Structures are given as structure tokens and as C-alpha cells.
Amino acid sequence: MTVLDLPAAMELSIEQQWPHRNEDWELFLKLGEGLVAERDGKLIGTTMAWCFGEDMATIGMVIVSPAAQGQGIGRKLMEEMIRRLGNRTIVLNATEEGLPLYQKLGFVETGRVYQHQGLVKDVPLAELSPGDRIRPKGKADTSLASFYGAASGMDRRALFDTLAQESRTVVYTHDNVPAGFAMLRRFGRGWSIAPVVAPDSTSAKALILHWLAVKQRRFCRIDVTAEGDLSGWLDSLGLPCVGSVRTMARGPAPVSGPEAKVFALAAQALG
Ligand SMILES: CC(C)(COP(=O)(O)OP(=O)(O)OC[C@H]1O[C@@H](n2cnc3c(N)ncnc32)[C@H](O)[C@@H]1OP(=O)(O)O)[C@@H](O)C(=O)NCCC(=O)NCCS
């Protein structure tokens, strides 16, 4: 996959009613690599992958044009990408349609992700304990990428740096010590709060409320994990769940450390 393929790749995602803009595909390609399937010079399938350190990778943007489905193209694209990734554990977020293929390729379910989106309504004030604060990221905040790594069980430093250039970032601090963060970037139909990494659900909610308050009356999306029942909480705020996907791993699943958790993904594709 090269940048020249992206307009045709975007047509495939539009066909699936996925919201990705050309810029979203560009960001994914900048962060990783992709393969395309062509028939008679026309792009009919895609898959992408992103490597994290030596032992982990994620796969996403697996699409075969409806007219070409059921002919083994999805399997071919996946098998070739898996071959390229060698011995790494591969994580992906599977739609119902992708599930049979991924099961056959040895992926097993490890979790769920809930997609919430809509126009942001009135937002309550965040509950912060004494000593807690949400503030913009500054130059001295050098520990955030390592929280992200520990929370996701993958080396997320390069991803963090690239996303930070495309996003606004706020930091949750406890007694002035950074302990979590949340980013906001343009994505699809509006804005995406992604990722959210925090020590507990109270601080994750405070980080999310910060960005929701900034984007009141605007279209926002957030893909939350099962951590801390944020899905039920977002429903109660009027940002409804519009679907869910299954997180699957092929190989030993990444292990998150105790100090922080991933409450919202950078993107379903990136994990
Ligand atoms: C998922 C997708 C990429 C599969 O592409 P495809 O080219 O149709 O897949 P293939 O023809 O290679 O079939 C893959 C395997 O899944 C099996 N399969 C597909 N649907 C199935 C179903 N409903 N039940 C059981 N098995 C199923 C096929 O039989 C095939 O198995 P085999 O290789 O052992 O014969 C395609 O359906 C798609 O683009 N879906 C919409 C986008 C999407 O949801 N992508 C997944 C994102 S995570």
C-alpha cells in the first residue's frame, strides 16, 4: 500500500459505512504498513499492520469489497500480513463479519470494545479529589508514553509521539505527579477522544469529561474498553453505544501493568 492507494482504499471504507477520511488513512499508513489486493488494476481489498516493539503488532483496516467477498481474498491478505509479522503476537478488533476468518487463523477473544458516538450534550463537572488536576500536556511531560506502554502491554512510544503531533493532550496529575492522559484529534465525522490512559475509572472519566466539555454540541467518538464500565456511563451521558467489536489476540496476549489502564483506544485499528 502506498499513499497513491489511499483514495481507492477510502472508497472501500465508505462502502462499509466506516467514517475514515483520507487523512485518517494517511495517519495509519504513516504509522505502519499496508497490503492491497487488486483485480484488473482496481483496488478490491486492504489490510494494515502496526508494529510495537519487537514482540507485538496490531492488524486493522481489513476490508474486501462486497462484490469480491467470499473468494478467499480476505484470507490471502491476512495470511500474507501474518507472515510478514513473524513471531509477534498480533492483536486486532474484530467485527462480526471478520470473526470467522480470524478464528480460523488462530485468533482468540481477549476483550470487548464499545463504540460510542454522537453529538455531545450537556456535560457534568468532573469529580476530582483534592490533589487531582487535569491540565494541558507540557514539555516536561516525558513519562506519558511509558504509561501508555505499561497500560497496553506494548511499546507505544512511537505511536504516542506521532499521535501527540496530530492531537491535543491533557494530563491527569495527582499531587502534581502525572498519572494519566487523554488525547483529542480530528477523526471521521468529527472528533475522537483517543486514547485515554488512566490509573482508575474516576480519573479516566475526568479526562473524558474535559474533552466532552470542550466539544459540546459537536460530533464526538470514543472507543472504550470494558475497563471500569465506561460504556454504561457514556450511555447515561447521552453518548450512545452504536456497536461493539471483539478484541482478539494470536499469540500470548499483551499484559498490562498495575499503574495505568487503557480506557479508550487510539483507534479500533491501532488497538
Ligand atoms: C471480513 C472480510 C475482510 C473477509 O473477506 P473475504 O474475502 O470475504 O474472506 P474470505 O473469502 O477469504 O473468507 C475467509 C474465511 O471466513 C469464512 N467465513 C466467512 N464468513 C463466514 C461465516 N459467516 N461463517 C463461517 N465462516 C465464514 C470463509 O468460509 C473463509 O474460510 P476458508 O478460508 O477456510 O474457506 C470481509 O467480509 C469484509 O470486508 N467485511 C466487511 C469489513 C469488515 O468487517 N472487516 C473486518 C474488520 S475487523
The ligand as a MOL file (V3000), in Angstrom:
LIG
                    3D

  0  0  0     0  0            999 V3000
M  V30 BEGIN CTAB
M  V30 COUNTS 48 50 0 0 0
M  V30 BEGIN ATOM
M  V30 1 C -14.0310 -9.8700 6.8030 0
M  V30 2 C -13.7260 -9.8080 5.3260 0
M  V30 3 C -12.4850 -8.9760 5.1020 0
M  V30 4 C -13.4780 -11.2330 4.8130 0
M  V30 5 O -13.0440 -11.1450 3.4590 0
M  V30 6 P -13.4110 -12.2810 2.3680 0
M  V30 7 O -12.5290 -12.0700 1.1890 0
M  V30 8 O -14.8620 -12.3180 2.1270 0
M  V30 9 O -12.9720 -13.5880 3.1760 0
M  V30 10 P -12.6000 -14.9980 2.5660 0
M  V30 11 O -13.3650 -15.2470 1.3010 0
M  V30 12 O -11.0980 -15.0870 2.4790 0
M  V30 13 O -13.1500 -15.9510 3.7090 0
M  V30 14 C -12.4680 -16.0770 4.9010 0
M  V30 15 C -12.9190 -17.3070 5.6570 0
M  V30 16 O -14.0030 -16.9790 6.5240 0
M  V30 17 C -15.0830 -17.8980 6.3150 0
M  V30 18 N -16.3300 -17.2170 6.5730 0
M  V30 19 C -16.7320 -16.0400 6.1110 0
M  V30 20 N -17.9400 -15.7340 6.5990 0
M  V30 21 C -18.3000 -16.7660 7.4060 0
M  V30 22 C -19.4330 -17.0580 8.2070 0
M  V30 23 N -20.4670 -16.1970 8.2840 0
M  V30 24 N -19.4580 -18.2060 8.9190 0
M  V30 25 C -18.4200 -19.0790 8.8470 0
M  V30 26 N -17.3250 -18.8450 8.1110 0
M  V30 27 C -17.2670 -17.7110 7.3960 0
M  V30 28 C -14.9240 -18.3180 4.9050 0
M  V30 29 O -15.5580 -19.5530 4.6670 0
M  V30 30 C -13.4120 -18.4220 4.7580 0
M  V30 31 O -12.9120 -19.6190 5.3130 0
M  V30 32 P -11.9230 -20.5800 4.4790 0
M  V30 33 O -10.7790 -19.6900 4.0050 0
M  V30 34 O -11.4650 -21.5950 5.4710 0
M  V30 35 O -12.7420 -21.1150 3.3800 0
M  V30 36 C -14.9250 -9.2210 4.5300 0
M  V30 37 O -16.0860 -9.9310 4.8680 0
M  V30 38 C -15.1820 -7.7550 4.7960 0
M  V30 39 O -14.5510 -6.8820 4.1830 0
M  V30 40 N -16.1280 -7.4320 5.6800 0
M  V30 41 C -16.5160 -6.0630 5.9530 0
M  V30 42 C -15.4280 -5.2800 6.6710 0
M  V30 43 C -15.0860 -5.9210 7.9730 0
M  V30 44 O -15.9240 -6.1120 8.8480 0
M  V30 45 N -13.7880 -6.2470 8.1260 0
M  V30 46 C -13.2560 -6.8710 9.3170 0
M  V30 47 C -12.7430 -5.8090 10.1880 0
M  V30 48 S -12.1190 -6.4500 11.6910 0
M  V30 END ATOM
M  V30 BEGIN BOND
M  V30 1 1 1 2
M  V30 2 1 2 3
M  V30 3 1 2 4
M  V30 4 1 2 36
M  V30 5 1 4 5
M  V30 6 1 5 6
M  V30 7 2 6 7
M  V30 8 1 6 8
M  V30 9 1 6 9
M  V30 10 1 9 10
M  V30 11 2 10 11
M  V30 12 1 10 12
M  V30 13 1 10 13
M  V30 14 1 13 14
M  V30 15 1 14 15
M  V30 16 1 15 16
M  V30 17 1 15 30
M  V30 18 1 16 17
M  V30 19 1 17 18
M  V30 20 1 17 28
M  V30 21 1 18 19
M  V30 22 1 18 27
M  V30 23 2 19 20
M  V30 24 1 20 21
M  V30 25 1 21 22
M  V30 26 2 21 27
M  V30 27 1 22 23
M  V30 28 2 22 24
M  V30 29 1 24 25
M  V30 30 2 25 26
M  V30 31 1 26 27
M  V30 32 1 28 29
M  V30 33 1 28 30
M  V30 34 1 30 31
M  V30 35 1 31 32
M  V30 36 2 32 33
M  V30 37 1 32 34
M  V30 38 1 32 35
M  V30 39 1 36 37
M  V30 40 1 36 38
M  V30 41 2 38 39
M  V30 42 1 38 40
M  V30 43 1 40 41
M  V30 44 1 41 42
M  V30 45 1 42 43
M  V30 46 2 43 44
M  V30 47 1 43 45
M  V30 48 1 45 46
M  V30 49 1 46 47
M  V30 50 1 47 48
M  V30 END BOND
M  V30 END CTAB
M  END
